[in-house]
């Protein structure tokens, strides 16, 4: 894979979202298999790994610490703080400085590393000014626990406030052909401030791979049956799936898979984008890695934009309550 600039780092143009092997999409795979997957990612050229303290309540970070301890110098490591499962089992934000510091120290222990290269505030806590939370991350940089900081699912207003406290290296948000919220303004702000943009769920939670299948069989604890349910309600999904036949035809014409086409669309859109697809399958990991070799001409990009966009996709990407939380300050 070719490399892209991520603040002071040079990383593979496609990173690995590690969450899938611990949480989010049904049962966890066998742990030994997940360890092989992580090592295979480095073998085929991924040099940017993305995890978080909340993925499997620390399980994901522990996997990395267990299976990659001797290869720490081969990849740039990103993790996140500021979001957790509360006593009721619901996802909640906590951006208090003392909590963020404790989370960081716990993550360092699980990851078996002295420093996290890129540390994100996973979500803004509405009860804590973003300046206070980012100030805590800044002190972690000063202490040598963290090298750079990032923000996830942020508005332009909050990004500017945060960047004024400490330089922000990267912003992470869901972005793909079928999730275009960042186009409201955050992409332009990142470009203005020279901040890298990291799209998560670039394959639209498997939709753009054509492998999603029968959504009525999705596991109850799967993201597609919970927070991302609006687009995966059977009636809604049936409307969206009609987009896939012409989309598959474009992929065939480009001599690539549907997943590779989705990643190529992002990579060709801006050389500051570093998508982080996740997977529980080594063969799909290898498939995704090849997307960096695909070049799309302007006509193909325009064709894709016309086919899959906010006007043609049915349903919100999150449930109403969560949409309000992540979109509380519209750009």
C-alpha positions in Angstrom: 0.0 0.0 0.0 1.1 3.5 -0.6 1.4 5.9 2.3 -0.4 9.0 3.4 0.4 11.8 5.9 -1.2 11.6 9.3 0.2 14.6 11.2 3.8 13.7 11.9 3.3 10.1 10.8 3.4 8.3 7.5 0.8 5.5 7.4 -0.8 3.1 5.0 -3.5 4.8 2.9 -5.9 2.3 4.3 -5.9 1.6 8.1 -7.5 -1.2 10.0 -10.5 -0.6 12.2 -9.9 -3.2 14.9 -13.3 -3.1 16.6 -15.0 -5.9 14.6 -13.0 -8.7 16.3 -14.2 -7.6 19.7 -17.6 -6.0 19.4 -20.3 -4.5 17.2 -21.0 -7.2 14.6 -22.3 -10.4 16.3 -20.1 -13.0 18.1 -16.4 -12.6 18.5 -14.2 -14.8 16.4 -11.9 -17.3 18.0 -9.2 -15.3 19.8 -6.3 -17.1 18.1 -7.8 -16.3 14.7 -8.1 -12.6 15.7 -4.5 -12.7 16.6 -3.6 -14.1 13.2 -5.7 -11.4 11.6 -3.9 -8.6 13.4 -0.5 -10.0 12.4 -1.6 -10.6 8.8 -2.7 -6.9 8.6 0.9 -5.9 9.3 2.2 -8.5 6.9 0.2 -7.2 4.0 1.0 -3.5 4.6 -1.4 -2.0 7.1 0.6 0.4 9.3 -2.3 2.2 11.0 -4.4 0.4 13.6 -7.4 1.9 15.2 -8.9 0.7 18.5 -10.7 2.2 21.6 -11.1 1.6 25.3 -14.8 0.8 24.8 -14.4 -1.8 22.1 -15.3 -4.9 24.0 -14.8 -3.1 27.3 -11.0 -3.2 26.8 -11.0 -6.6 25.0 -9.8 -5.0 21.7 -6.9 -3.2 23.2 -5.9 -6.3 25.1 -5.9 -8.3 21.9 -3.4 -5.9 20.4 -1.3 -6.0 23.5 -1.3 -9.8 23.5 -0.7 -10.5 19.8 1.5 -7.6 18.6 3.9 -6.9 21.5 7.0 -7.5 19.4 5.8 -5.5 16.4 5.0 -2.2 18.0 7.5 -0.3 15.9 5.7 -1.5 12.7 2.5 0.5 13.0 1.0 3.8 14.2 -1.5 3.1 17.0 -4.7 5.0 17.6 -7.0 4.6 20.5 -9.9 6.6 22.1 -11.3 7.7 25.4 -14.4 9.5 26.6 -17.1 6.9 26.0 -18.1 3.8 27.9 -20.9 1.5 28.9 -22.7 2.8 32.0 -24.2 0.6 34.8 -27.3 0.1 32.6 -25.2 -1.2 29.7 -25.9 1.9 27.6 -23.2 3.9 25.8 -22.5 7.2 27.5 -19.9 10.0 27.2 -17.7 11.1 30.1 -15.2 13.8 29.2 -14.0 14.7 32.7 -10.2 15.2 32.7 -9.6 12.7 35.6 -11.6 10.0 33.9 -9.8 10.5 30.6 -6.4 10.2 32.3 -7.5 7.0 34.0 -8.8 5.6 30.7 -5.5 6.4 29.1 -3.4 4.7 31.8 -5.7 1.6 31.6 -5.3 1.6 27.8 -1.5 1.8 27.9 -1.5 -1.2 30.3 -3.7 -3.3 28.1 -1.9 -2.3 24.9 1.5 -3.0 26.5 3.0 0.1 25.2 4.5 3.3 26.6 2.8 5.7 24.3 -0.3 5.9 22.1 0.5 7.7 18.8 -2.9 9.2 18.2 -5.4 9.5 21.0 -9.0 10.5 20.2 -11.8 12.0 22.3 -14.3 9.4 21.2 -17.4 11.6 21.8 -17.9 15.0 23.4 -19.5 15.0 26.8 -22.3 17.6 26.7 -21.7 18.3 30.4 -18.0 19.1 30.0 -16.7 21.9 27.8 -14.6 20.4 24.9 -11.8 22.7 25.9 -11.5 21.0 29.3 -11.4 17.5 27.7 -8.9 18.5 25.1 -6.8 20.2 27.8 -6.6 16.8 29.5 -5.4 15.2 26.3 -2.9 18.0 25.9 -1.4 17.2 29.3 -1.1 13.6 28.3 1.0 14.7 25.4 3.2 16.8 27.7 3.6 13.7 30.0 4.7 11.5 27.1 1.7 9.2 27.3 0.3 10.3 24.0 2.0 11.7 20.9 -0.9 13.5 19.1 -4.6 14.0 19.7 -7.7 13.5 17.6 -11.5 14.0 17.8 -14.3 11.7 16.7 -17.8 12.6 15.4 -17.1 16.4 16.0 -18.8 19.5 14.6 -16.9 22.3 13.0 -17.7 24.6 16.0 -16.3 22.1 18.5 -13.3 21.3 16.3 -12.3 25.0 16.2 -12.6 25.3 20.0 -10.5 22.1 20.5 -7.9 23.1 17.9 -7.4 26.4 19.7 -6.4 24.5 22.9 -4.1 22.0 21.2 -3.4 21.1 17.6 -5.7 18.4 16.4 -4.0 15.8 14.2 -7.0 13.9 12.9 -10.8 13.9 12.9 -12.7 10.6 12.6 -16.3 10.3 11.5 -18.5 7.9 9.6 -18.1 8.6 5.9 -18.9 6.6 2.8 -20.9 6.9 -0.4 -24.1 6.3 1.7 -23.1 8.4 4.8 -22.3 12.0 3.8 -22.7 14.0 7.0 -19.1 15.3 7.0 -19.7 17.1 3.7 -21.8 19.6 5.6 -18.7 21.4 6.7 -16.2 19.3 8.7 -14.3 18.2 5.6 -13.7 21.8 4.6 -12.7 22.7 8.1 -10.2 19.8 8.2 -8.7 20.9 4.9 -8.5 24.5 6.1 -6.7 23.5 9.4 -4.5 20.8 7.8 -6.1 18.1 9.8 -6.3 14.5 8.5 -9.7 13.0 8.0 -10.2 9.3 9.0 -13.5 7.8 7.6 -14.8 4.9 9.7 -17.4 2.5 8.4 -16.3 3.2 4.9 -18.0 0.1 3.6 -21.4 1.2 5.1 -21.5 -1.6 7.7 -21.1 -4.2 4.9 -23.8 -2.7 2.7 -21.4 -1.5 0.0 -19.7 -4.9 -0.1 -22.9 -6.6 -1.3 -22.4 -9.3 1.4 -24.9 -8.0 4.0 -27.5 -10.5 3.0 -30.7 -11.1 4.9 -31.0 -8.3 7.5 -33.7 -10.2 9.3 -31.0 -12.7 10.6 -28.7 -10.0 12.1 -27.7 -10.9 15.6 -29.6 -8.9 18.4 -26.3 -7.4 19.7 -25.2 -6.3 16.2 -24.9 -2.6 15.5 -27.2 -3.1 12.5 -29.9 -4.3 14.9 -29.4 -1.5 17.4 -27.9 1.9 16.9 -27.7 1.7 13.1 -31.2 0.0 12.8 -33.0 2.7 10.7 -31.2 1.7 7.4 -31.3 -2.0 8.3 -35.0 -2.2 9.0 -36.1 -4.8 6.4 -38.5 -2.5 4.6 -35.9 0.3 4.5 -33.1 -2.0 3.5 -35.1 -3.4 0.7 -35.3 0.1 -0.8 -31.6 0.8 -0.4 -30.5 -2.6 -1.8 -31.9 -1.5 -5.2 -28.8 0.7 -5.4 -26.5 -2.3 -5.4 -27.2 -3.7 -8.8 -26.0 -0.7 -10.7 -23.2 -0.2 -8.1 -22.0 -3.8 -8.8 -22.0 -3.1 -12.5 -19.7 -0.2 -12.0 -17.4 -2.3 -9.8 -17.3 -5.0 -12.5 -16.5 -2.4 -15.1 -13.6 -1.1 -12.9 -12.4 -4.7 -12.5 -12.6 -4.6 -8.7 -14.9 -5.9 -5.9 -17.7 -3.8 -4.5 -15.8 -3.3 -1.3 -12.7 -2.1 -3.2 -14.8 0.3 -5.2 -16.2 1.9 -2.0 -12.6 2.4 -0.6 -11.3 3.6 -4.0 -14.1 6.3 -4.1 -12.8 7.7 -0.8 -9.1 7.4 -1.7 -9.6 9.1 -5.0 -11.7 11.8 -3.4 -9.0 13.4 -1.3 -5.4 12.4 -0.6 -5.9 13.5 3.0 -8.5 10.7 3.7 -7.3 7.5 5.5 -10.3 5.1 5.7 -10.3 2.4 8.3 -12.5 -0.5 7.3 -12.9 -3.2 9.9 -13.4 -7.0 9.3 -13.3 -10.3 11.1 -12.1 -12.1 8.0 -8.5 -12.4 6.9 -9.5 -12.8 3.2 -11.6 -9.6 3.3 -8.7 -7.8 5.1 -6.5 -8.7 2.2 -9.2 -7.7 -0.4 -9.5 -4.3 1.2 -5.8 -3.7 1.2 -5.7 -3.8 -2.7 -8.1 -0.9 -3.0 -5.3 1.6 -3.0 -4.2 0.4 -6.4 -7.5 1.4 -8.0 -7.7 4.7 -9.9 -11.1 6.1 -10.7 -11.6 8.6 -13.5 -13.7 11.7 -13.0 -16.7 10.3 -14.9 -16.8 7.2 -12.7 -16.6 9.2 -9.5 -19.5 11.4 -10.8 -21.5 8.3 -11.7 -21.0 6.9 -8.2 -22.0 10.2 -6.6 -25.2 10.4 -8.7 -26.1 6.8 -7.8 -25.6 6.8 -4.0 -26.0 10.0 -2.1 -28.3 11.6 0.6 -31.1 11.9 -1.9 -31.1 8.3 -3.0 -30.4 6.6 0.4 -33.4 5.9 2.6 -33.2 6.2 6.5 -30.9 7.8 9.0 -27.5 6.2 9.8 -28.3 6.1 13.6 -31.4 5.9 15.8 -33.0 9.3 16.5 -31.5 9.8 20.0 -28.0 9.0 18.8 -28.4 11.1 15.7 -29.3 14.1 17.9 -26.2 13.4 20.1 -23.7 13.2 17.3 -25.3 16.0 15.3 -26.1 18.4 18.1 -24.1 21.2 16.5 -25.0 21.2 12.9 -22.3 22.5 10.6 
